[in-house]
Amino acid sequence: MKTFKANAKKLKEGMQVEVNAAGFKMIFDEPEQMGGTNQGVNPMSASLGVMGACQTIVAFMFAKQKGIELEDFSVEIEGDMNMEALMKQNGERTGFSEIRYKMHFKANNTEKELEEFSKFIEENCPVSDTMKNGSKLVNTGIVKE
């Protein structure tokens, strides 16, 4: 078992948040109509991108082992979110209600082989697994500063 860590801190402008993870800094923000400055990707869009990045890494990590002659790979991802539920705070679900994705392969394998490999990617991508099956969320307390 390996524990991954990240921290997020609000910056002074708009809705900008700096996230530090694995020695890297990322800036997240919201569009101006949501009170942000549009200086970074919003967290929901980023979560889709993170899933695509993970699927892409898994594809290239295991392609040779699975007999796939992978020249190129990309993923199109979209998710539906009820923005009204977020803004009205009416108790409805605020996360994605559905996430759809399509994998694009450039490979000299058959369509059947690529379909089987796509299932392997789906089953072995940790981010996809987390999104599909959820994780236990544990609030370990607060710190008053």
N, C-alpha and C positions, 0 to 999 in steps of 0.2 A: 504494500500500500504506500503510495506517495501522496503527500499533501501539497497542493498548489496554493499559493497565496497571492493576493493582490490587495491594494488599498486604493481608495477613491477619496479625493478631496475637492471640495467646491473652490473654484477660482473666483476672482472678483467680478469678472464681466459676465453679464447675461446668465446663462445656465451652464457655463463651461465647467467641466469637471476634469481634473487630471487623474488618470489612473496609472499607477505604477504596478507592473507585473513582470516578474522574471527579469528585472533589470531594464525594462523598457518603459517609456512614458508614452501615453496616448491621451489625446484631448478629445473629449466628447462634448457635444453641445446640442442645442435644439434650434430649429429654424426661428427666425424673428417673430413669426406669428404665435410661437409658443413661449415667447419671452427670452429666447436665446439670441446669440449673435451669428449663428450659422458658421462658426469657425471650426467645427468638427462634426463628425457623423453622429447622429442620434443613437442612443443605446439599442433601440429596437432594430434599426437597420444594421447596426454593427453585429447584433446577435445572428442575423441571417448570414452576414459576411463571414463570421467566425465559423458557422456550420459549413459553409462552402469551402473555406480554407482547410478545415479539418478533413472534409471528404477528399479534397484534392491531395492533401498530404498522404492520406491512407491509400489513395489510388496509386500514387507513384511509389510509395513505400513497399507495396505488395505486388505490383504489376508483374515483375519478372518471376517472382515466386509462384504466381498463379498462371503463368504462361501467357500473359497479355503483353503484346508488343506495343506499349503505349508511347505514342509520339507526343500527344497533347491531350489535355483534359480540362474541362471547365464545367461549372455548375451555375445554372440560372435558378434563383431562389426568390420566392415572394411569400409574404405572410399577410393575413387579414387581422386587423386590430380594431376593436370598437373604441374609437377615440371619444365618443360621447360618454361611455362608461368611465373613462379616466377623468374627464373634465367634470362630470356631475357627481362622481363618487357615490354612485347609487347601489353599490354592492355587487354589481355585475362584474364579470371577469374582465380584467384590463389587459391581459396578455394576448398573444396570438390565438385566434380560434382555429386557424388552419395554416399550415406551412406547406407550400408546394415547391418541388424542385425537379429540375430536368438535368441529367448528366449528358455532357457532350464528350464523345470519345473520338480521338483520331488514332486508329489502330488498325492493323492488318488482321484482326480476328473476326470471327463470324459474329453476327448479331446475337445469336444464342449465347456465345461465350461472353460477350460484353454484358448481356442481361444478367448472367450468373455472377459476373464480377461486380456489377452494380449492386446486387443483393449483398455480396460480401462487404462492399464499402459501407452500405447502410448498416449492416450488423456490427461492423468493427470500428466505426467512427465514434469516438467517445462523446463528441458534442452532439451528434445525432442521437445517440443513446440517451444522453441527458435530456434532450428536448422531447424525445418520444416517451420516455418512461418517468421523467421527473426525478428529482432528488429530494431527500429530506432536507428542509431548511431549518436550521437551528439558530435562534437568536441567543448568543452567549452572554448577553447583557449590554449595558450602556456604560459609557465613561463620561462623567461630567467634567468639563475642562474650564 
